[in-house]
Structure formats: C-alpha cells, structure tokens
Amino acid sequence: MNIDDKTITPKEAFLNGYTCFSKKDYKNARFWYNISAQTPKYCNRSLARLTLISLKEENYAQARDILENSDTKDPLLKRAYGLLERVELNFEQSQKYFSECMAYPKYQYSSFFDLAKLHVQMGDYDIAEKMFQTLQLNAKFYFQATLDLIYLYSLQTKFYEAKQSLMTINVSPLDKRQLEIYLILETYLKYFLGELRTSDSQKFDANYVIKYLYHHNDNILLNHINRHKFSSKVGMFFYPDLDLPKLLREVRSKIENMNGNHFEICDIYKFSLDYPIGFKEDVAIHDLCVATLLGTKDIITMYPIILSRDYNKEGLLTSEELKLKRILGGKR
C-alpha cells in the first residue's frame, strides 16, 4: 500500500496503529488499524483494537458493528465482546465471553481480571475480593489488583480497609498516570473519612475530580459539564443552547432507581432520553453517560454518548434483583 509515495507494509501499519493507540491518538490509530485489518495476518488484532477505540470513545454502537462483522472465535475479539457486554449491562453474555477466554493460556491473567471485575458488577463481592487477592500475589499485577480491592472496599463503605490497602502501595515507581490515580483515590478516601483539609485544596486545583471533592458544589459541576458543549476528544457535543441545570435536575431524578456500572471511584449510568441532547457531526444524539461518586448518586459529570441497540438487553439497568444482590454483597 502506498501512502505519500511510500510503501507501507501491513506490519508497519499495525505498529503505527499501536504507537498512536498507546499515545491515546485514537483518530490516527483508527486510520492505521483500518489499513492493517485488510490483511488476514493482522485482521483480528486490528479489529480488536478498533473495538477498544470505540469503547474508549464511548461509541458503543460502532463497537458492536465492528464485532458483529468479525470472527468471534478469536480470543482477542471474544474479550472485546466481553468488555462491550459488561459496559452495556449484559453481564450474562459478558461472563460467557470472558470464561471462554480463560481457555487460552496467553489470556488467562487478563481474563481472570475481567471476570473479577465482572463479579463486582454482579454483586458477588466475596468472590471478587478473593480473585483480586489472588492477583496481588503476582508482583506484575499488584498495583492494579490493589486498586480494584480499594474500589471494592469503598463500594461497601469499608473506607478504613480501603485506606489500609492504599498504604501498601509504594508510590516511588509509579508513572505519572498511576500517581494521578493514586492521588485521586487518596483524596476520595479522605473525603469519606472526613480527613480533607480545605487548606490543601489549592495543591490539586488542576485535577477536576480532586477539586470537586474539596469544593463539592453545583457551580463547579455545571462549569465542568458545560465544556462538553465546545470541547470533546471524540467529537460528541452537547447542543450549545441545551439547558444544563434543567437536564441535571432531570438526570438526578432519573438515576435514583437505576443500577450503575462500577468504574474506579465512579458509578456510571447510561441511558437514552426522549429528546436529542447533542450531536456527532450531523447525527443527533439521545444517549447520555452520567458519572457519580462510587456508591452514591452524587453526580460528578455527564456527557453525550452513543449506545448500541443491544444496550441493557438483559434488563439489569432497573433490575430489583441486581439491586438487592449488590446491597447484600452477594450474600443470601
């Protein structure tokens, strides 16, 4: 294939895609993966990456379209399907795909992680805890497994146990992104333990989540949400004339009886509205993502997304059974 008079091999296209993906340059990553996907040797790996890009951009309809036209016997694509179904509240299907991936030695650790996180979503907290503790035994996975344990303890309002777990992490070798996650989590725990000192807030004003935890008011929240009218890394925007305070009031009422999808220190609620709230290029968007502080209905952000037609196919968004199971932590 010729690009700017240079011959680009499928391998080079795939590696270029990987480099862009690693830098979160998803637009160019998609360009290169679309090229490498045309070659059988790199097709499945490229399609799996294209699906992950769509998941990260929260265009779930696009992710499902890619997978429905792919070879789902491939473990990479099975895992991508499992991730999509977990995000779209189809836990039974997600478990099926992740369990099938466990049969491949190369993907056993990642699949074990995926299943552990799925058990958290399903309310099987004891099972998830044991799985994360098992993963901690491998030094390579200690940091992530410990974070997931802290999220799990926080979800159960076991903030002291969460703090004790956080203190076992050695911050010295952490990279910039890991350190940011650590500081957000540390602030989150201090917030719920009543240990935040207002005098420290100026040190962290650059990070929105930390700033919100310190100041915690609707002005900060609405100013942050308003940015989605004019700025978006994935090209999805709120309409400029959208009444955000009115939408916020409606959303607060709407999520009250919904089951969220747990993600780090947030609960994520996704649903469609009866009217358009934004756009991507020339397509109107009716779907919304709302993030609250984990285990609460305290909204910290919201923005437009694109759900697939199979979102919430298992009916878990408003399932009373799932709600009760989560309250009981999987105990009967």
N, C-alpha and C positions, 0 to 999 in steps of 0.2 A: 504494500500500500504506500502511495506517495503522499506526503504532507509537506507542503512548501519545498517541493523538489527533492525531498529526502525520502529514502526508503525506510519505512518503519515496520519492523517485524512484529508479529503478534505478541511475542515475549516482551519486546520493548514497550509496546502499548500497554500491556498488563502491568509492567513495572512502573511505568509513568502514572498509571491509574493508582497504583498502591502508594506512590510518593505523594500524590495530590490528596488521596484519602487520608493519609497519616497527618497531613497538614490541615485537614478539615476544609480543603478546597474542593467541595463536592461537585461544583459545576464542571471543572476540568477533569475530575476523577470520572464523572459520568461519561464525558467525551471519550476518554481513553478506554474505559471498560466496554463501551459500546463497540469500539473497534476490535478489542481482543475477544469479545464474545462471539465474533463471527467465525472464529477458528475452533474446531472441536476440542483441541487440547486445553484451551483456556475458557471455553464457553461456560461451564458450570461455575467455575470460580468467579468469573466476571459477573455472571447473573446474580450470584450470591452477594457480591459486593454492591451491585446496583440495587438490590433489595435493601441492603443495610443503609445505603444512602437515602433511599426513600423513607425508611423507618426513622432515620435521624432527622430528616426534613419534615417528618410527620405527615407525609402524603401516603396514607395507608392504602388508598385506592390504587395508586400507582404500584406500590409494593405487591399487592395481591395480583394485579395484572401481570407483573413480571413472573411471579411464581406459578400462576395458572398456565403459563406457556413454557414451563421449564420441566426438567427431568427431576421429579421429586424423589427418585430413588437415590440421588446423590446426597451424602450426609451433610455437605455444606448447605444445600438447598433445603434439606429437612430441618436443619437448625434455624435457618432463616424463616421457614414457615412456622416453627415453634415460637420464635420471638414475636412474629406478627400476631399469632393467635393469642399469645399471652397479653400483649398490649391491647388487643381488641376484645379482651374479656371472654375468650373462648378457651377456658382452661383445660377442658377435657381433650380437645384437639391438640393443644399445646403440649400436654403431658404425653400424648401418643408420639408426637414427633421427637421430643427430647429423649424419651425412653428408647426409641429406635436408634437414635444416635449413639446411645451407650454401647451398642454392639460393635462400634468401631474404636479400636484401641487409641487411635490418634485423637479422638474427640471425647474420650471418657471424662477427663477433668472438666472441660468446658460444659459438657452435658450435665455433669454432676452439679456444677454451679447453677446451671439453668434450672434444673429440677428443684434444687434447694430454694431458689428464688420463687419458683412457681408454688412450692408448698407454703411459702409466706403468703402469697396471694390467696391461696385456698383456705387459709386459716389453720393450717397444720403446723403450728408454731413449734411444738416439741420436736417434730421430725426435722424441720428446717434448722433448728438450733443444733441438733446432733450432726447434721450434714455440714454446717459451717464449722463446727468444732473439729470435725474430721479434716476439712480442708486446711484449717490452721496448722495442722501437723506438717504440712509441706511449706517450707520457707518461701517458696516462689509465690504461694497464694495467700500468705499470712495477712498481708495488708488488706487485700480486698475481702477476704473471709471475715476479718475482724470488723471492717466497716459494716459488712452485712449483718453481723451479730449485733452491732451497736444500733443499727436501724431497727432490727427485730426487737431488741430490748426496749427501745424508745417507743415503738408501736404499742408495746404492752405497758407503757408508763413505768418501766423499770429503769429510771434515769440514773440511779446510783450505780447499778450494774453496768449500764452503758458507759458511764464516766470511768469506772474502773477498767473496762476494756480499752477505752481510748488511751488511758495512761500507759498501756503496754506497748503502744506503737512508738518506735524510735523515729523521731522526725528528721534526724540528720541526713539519711539517704534519700528523703522524699524529693521528687522533682516538683516543679512549680505548680503543676495541676494537682498533684497529690497533696501538696501543702495547702493549697486553697481549699480542697475538700476537707482536710483536717481542721482548718480554722473555722469553716462554716459549721462543721459538726460540733466543734468545741463551743462555739457561740450558741448554737441551738440547745445544747445540753445545759449551759449556764442559764439560758433564758428560762427553761422549765424547772431548773433547780433554784431559781431566784438569786443567781450569783452574778448577774450582769451589773457592771458599774457604768453609769452614764458617762463618766469622765473618760472612759476608754473608747467611746464610740467613734471619735474623730480618726482613730488609727485605721478604721476599716470602712470609711465612707465610700471607697472606690468599689466595694462589693455590695451589690444591691441587697442580696439576701441578708447579709450581716447588718447592713444599715437598717433594713426593715425590722429585724429582730430587736435592735436597740430602740428604734423610734416608734414603730408599730402604729401607724395611723393611715387613714384613707387617702390623705393628700399624697403621701409617698407612693402608695399603691396605685392611685389613678395616674400620677405623673409617669410611673413606670409603664403602665398598660398603654397609655397614650402614645408611647413610642412606636407601638405596633401599627399606628396609622401611617407612619412615614418611613420606618426603618424595618427591614426584615432580611435576614440572611437567606431565606428560602423563597422569597418573592410572594409571601402571603400577607395581605394587609387588611386592617380594619378600614371600613369606609371613613373618609375624613370627617363626615358630618354625623357619625354614629354617636348616640348619647351614651357615653360610657358609664356615668353614675346610674342611669336607669338600667342599663344592662347588668351592672354589678348587683343592684338590688334584686333583679330577676334571677340571676345566677345563684345568689346566696339562698334564695328560697328553693330553687330547683335542685341543688345538690344535697339538700338536707336529708333526703331519704334515698340517696344513691350510694352504691358501693364504689369506692375509688380503687385505683390501681396503685399500689405502693411503689414509690421510686425514691430511693435515698431518703432525704428528710421531708419528702413530699408525698401527698396523696394526689393522684391525677384523675380527674373526671373528664370524660369526653362524651359529647352528645350533640345531637342536631337540634337546631331551632327552626321555628315555623317561618322565619323570615331571613333574608340574607344579611350577613353582618360584615362581609368583606369580599375580597376578590384575589385571584391569582391570574395575572394577565387579563384575559377577557372573560374569565369564568367566575361566576358568583359563588361565594362560599357561605354555607349554612351551618357548618360544623365548628365547634368550639372546644378548646382544651382549657381546663381550669386546674390550677395547682394550689393546694392548701398545705399548711404545715402538717406533717405526718401525724395521723391520729386525731386531727381536728378538722373543723370546717372553716378555719381561718385562712381566707384566700390571700395568696401572695403574688399571683399573676394569672393572666388569661390571655389567649391569643387564638386566631383562626387556624384551623387545620382542615385536612380532607380525609374523612373516614371512608372505609370501603363498604360495599353493600352487605358484607358479612359481619360487620361490627356488632358485638353483643348478640350473636346468633344463639348462644346458649342461655340468654336471658338473665345474666348474672348482674347486670347494672343495678337492678332493683330487687334482686333475689333476697327474700327474708331469710331463707335457709343459709345463704352465704354470710349474711349479716350476723346471724346468731352464732354461726360457727367461728367467725372471727372474734366475736365478743368472748366466746368460751375458749378461744385459743386452740381449737381442735379437740378439746376435751368434751366428752358426752356425759 
